[in-house]
Amino acid sequence: MPENLGARLREARMKRGLSLRSVAQALGVSASLISQVEIGKTQPSVSTLYALASHLGVSLDELLGISAPTAAPTVSAAPLFGHSGPPLPDVQRAADNPVIEMENGVRWERLAVGAGGPADGLLVTYEPGASSSIEGKLMRHAGVEYAYLLEGELTLQLEFDTYVLHPGDSLQFDSTRPHLYTNRGTVPAKGVWFAVGRRQPYSGATDASAGGSAQASGPTQSGAPISSAVDAMRAMDDFRP
């Protein structure tokens, strides 16, 4: 995890006056797990990080220590080639990508973004045996998910269907549909993910073998609910470190 991520989670929880036990009950995990994440002794799974960011009402960028831009970039109707519109966005070097290392070998690298942009980009790596939820829970969050697999092999469980993705394969689906990613191969699986969609009520995570129950979400400073860590990225302007 990036330095101080656990401390930032704890600060967000304390600001809301929430106890470890109440957060754990809302997320369906143990209070000791939340405590260990906060003090940096353990890494959250993808589903746990989604749920924490949602319930505490914080953006992923805030957890990464990224300051929100003061103004949204202008979207130009200029052609894709032979750019003639506003200045191109700043370049983000690979070495400067904010990174979150999650439980059992899942790595998120935050790609260059701007406030008010139409999509949020991540370079995602699943090590062999890694999964978006070690508890076998399928995630649901607002928006539409797009991905392109660069290398390795990744299994997507989307509701009752299972797909094995190989390099060059791509996907898109409504992220409110329950889904789970697992690397069942022997080499790392890496791809580029884009999440598009505004904030909607959080749908939580469901058990792979049962319906499960929805989990609560925390409101933003403006009062609108945050649905997930992906949707929390969209709320950069509401939360300034």
N, C-alpha and C positions, 0 to 999 in steps of 0.2 A: 504494500500500500504506500501511497505517497506520504511523506513526512507530515505529521499532525492531522491526518485524516480522522483517526479515532478521536482526537481531541476536539476536532470540529464537530463531529457527530455528538459528542458529549455536550459541547457548548450549546448546540441547537436544541438538544433534549432539555437541558437546564433552563434555557430561555423560555421554553414552553411550560416549565413547571411539571414535567412528566417524570415519573419514577421509572427505574429500570424494569420493575415488574409490570407496570401498565403498558410500556412499549412492547415488552416481550409477549404479553398476552394479546395485544393487538396484532402482532406479527405472527403469532403462533410458534414462537421459539422460546428458548430458555433465557432467563434473566442473566445467567452466567455467560451465555454466548454474547449477548449485547455488551456486557461488562468487558469481556476479553477483547472484543472488537474495539471498544473505546480506549482501552489502554494499550492497544497494539500488539496483544499477545496472539491474536488469531486474525485471519482474513475472512471477510464475508464472502458468501457465494454471490453470484449475479442476482439471484432472486432475493436474497437477504438485503443486498445493497439497494435494489430497486425499492423494496418495501420500506427500508429505513429512510431513504430520501423522500419517499412519498409521505410517510407518516409524520416525519418531522418538518415537512414543508420547506426543504432546502434544495437548492439546485446542485447538480453534479459539478458545475463550474465552481461554485462556492466551496464545495468539499475539496476540489483540486487547488483552491487558492487562486483561481483566475478572476481577475477584475473584469467587470462588464464594461464594454465600450460605452462612451458617453452618448453616441448617436448611432442609429442603424445605418448600414450602408445603403446606397441607392442602387436599386435594381435597374439595369439598363436593357433596352430592347435591341442593343447592338448585335450584329451577327456573331456567331460562334468563332469564326475565323476572320482575321483582320479587325481586331478590336478597335472600335472608334468611340466608345462610350466613356464613362467616368474612369478614373484611375483604377487599375486592377488592385485587388486586396493584397495586404501584406503577405509575404511568404513565411510560412512556418517551417523551420528546419526539422528534420527527423529527430535530431538530438534534443529538440525543445518540446516534443510532444508530451503533454501531461499524461502520466501513466497511473493506472490502478491495477495492481496485481491482486487477483481474487483467489478464493479458496480453490484448491485442487487443480491449479494450473490454467486459470482463465485470465487473460491480459487484455485490458482496454487501453488503447492509445487515442487520445482525443485529437482529432484532426482540426485544421484551421477552420474557424467559423466566425460569423459576425452576428451581432445582435439583430434580430428581426429577419434573419435569413430563412429560406424555406425548408431547410433540412439540417440535421445534426449528424456529423460524420464520425465514425470510429474505425480504427484498424483493430480487429479482434483476433486473438490467437487462443485456440483451445489445444492444450497439450494432450497427448494420448491419455485416455481415461477421464478427461475433464468433462464437466457437464455444467449447464447453467444453473442446475439445482441438484445438489447431492441427495436431497430429500425425495427426489423423484416427483417434484411438483411442477406443473405446467404454469408458465407465467401468462398474464394478460395485462396489456397496457394500451392506452389510447394511441391512435395514429396508424400509420402504414409503415411496414418494415421492408426495406430493400437491402439485398446483400449480393455480393459477387465473391465466390470462393477463388482465392489465388493459388493455394497449395494445400495438400493433404486431403483428408476425407472427413466430412461432418454429417452426422445424422440429425435430421429435423423431424421431431414428432409434432405434427400439427393436428390437434384434436385427435381423431381416430386413425389418421393416416401417417405413414412413416416414409420419409424420403432420404436417400443417401446422396449427398452432394459431392461432386468431384471438381477438380480445378477447371475453371471455365463455366461451371454451372452458376446460375443466378436464381434468386427467389424474390417474391414480393407477396405480402399478404396483410390483411387487416389484423393489426396487433392485438385487437380485443379477442381474437381467437386464441384459445389456450395453446401454448407451444413450449417446446423444450429442445435445447441443443445438446448433443453429446458427441464426443470424439471417440469412436470405437476402433479407430485405426491405430497404427504403430508409429506414426509421425505427426508432428504438430499440424493442425489445420488453421489456416490464416485466411482472412478475407476482409473486405471493406463493407461496412454496414452504414446505411443511412436510414434515419427515422424521420418521418414527416408526419406532422399532426399537432394540433393544438391541445391544450389541457382539456380533459374530460374527467368525470368521476372515476376514481381508481377502482379497478376490477379485481385486484389482488392476484393470488395464485391458487391453483386448484391441484388436488392430488391427482397423480397420473391414473390412478385406478378408481377414483371416486370424484364426485362433484366438488367437494370442498366448500368452504365458505369464503365470502368476499372479505377483504381486509379494509379497514378504514384508512382514509387519507387525511393529511393535514392541509389546511388552507394556506394560500400564499398571503403575503402582506396586504395584497389588494382584496383578499377575501375569496378569490377563485380557487377551487381545489386543485392540488397537484396530483396527478394520477400515477406517476412513476418517475424513475430517475431519467428516463429518456425525455418524458414530458417536462421534467424539472429543468432540463437543459434549455427549454424554451422560455423559462422564467428568469433568465439572467438579469433582466432589468429590475425585477422585483426584489432581488437579493444582492446586496453589494457588500463584500467583505469589509 
